[in-house]
Amino acid sequence: MQKIDFSSDSLPAHLSDRDRFRLWRDMWEEQLGAAEIRHADDKPFATATKMRFLGDLRVGLFETTTEYYVRTRKHVANDRDEIFVGFYRSPKPQVWTVADCDVSLQRGNAIAYNIAQPCRSFTDGVTSWVLASVPRTWLLRLVPHADDRPATRLDPANPAVRHLERTIDFLLQSDEVGEERALSRQAGTALADLIVLALGGKGEAAEIAAARGLRAARLREALAVIEARFADPTLSTDMVARAVGLSRRYLNTLLLESGRTFAERVLELRLQKACAMLSDIRKDATKVSDIALAAGFNDVSYFNRRFRARFGASPTQYRGG
């Protein structure tokens, strides 16, 4: 997965605000299209940009002191024909206009729009977006009405919209996806499926997307909860199901489809944590029983048996190495 990470903090300190801004603007125009852009004169220029490429799909994060942004017919004449799905995150509102349609955006709002249309925006403060882009011709085959309006507000109550935003965040933060080609392909498929559902796809396209993308997103959220809380001895499928808003039965089905049950996943995470602690010389004075408790085991005898079965040695033998 190709990626771009850029921050004004990494620019040479001797550059003026104007030069720093121009460097960023050149990158922006290369990736998102030509535009007339100005940053706020009453504050130093600052920006943070991330982009991840999954085939024809992209996800990105943009935070900048840019306050004025305009794309005219001349700007869009030779640009890519893509639909962007964006989640606005600035604490200050943004006045946004596309094809004479005015939209007032607040933090948490989400919209979809065709980048190949003239638009303009003004933000009093820092502009902040996370977004995904998809080729328009591909999307219209699956969601024919995707660009019936110049800009479409997305329903925050739609589970696909919520999962799409979380998936974009996950992809921007994940290194593992970029390192594995198979994972990158799977991530791209899941992202495309969620875009289809977020934009109101119907019929067979929506059924396929729901079976793939939405289930994958729900599984990822459940796994994130398990990985964050596995050391809690009271952790249960009921607790995880409540945390992600699923039924216990549906959660167990998702986990089984992924290749491991809840108990198997939790056990492996606890054993790996204990193994890491036993390998850490800073923990040499820590009792094995305390390590077992810290890893989430409330029965030391059970921990010893499971550790030996997994690593071929007792915890004490493993530590002695």
Secondary structure, DSSP 4 states (H G I P E B T S, - for coil): -EEEEEEGGGS-TTS-HHHHHHHHHHHHHHHH---EEEE-TTS---EEEEEEEETTEEEEEEEE-EEEEEE-HHHHTTS--EEEEEEE--SS-EEEEETTEEEEE-TT-EEEEETTS-EEEEESS-EEEEEEEEEHHHHHHH-TTTTSSSEEE--TTSHHHHHHHHHHHHHHH-SHHHH-HHHHHHHHHHHHHHHHHHTT--HHHHHHHIIIIIHHHHHHHHHHHHHHHTT-TT--HHHHHHHHT--HHHHHHHHHHHT--HHHHHHHHHHHHHHHHHH-GGGTTS-HHHHHHHHT-S-HHHHHHHHHHHHSS-HHHHHH-
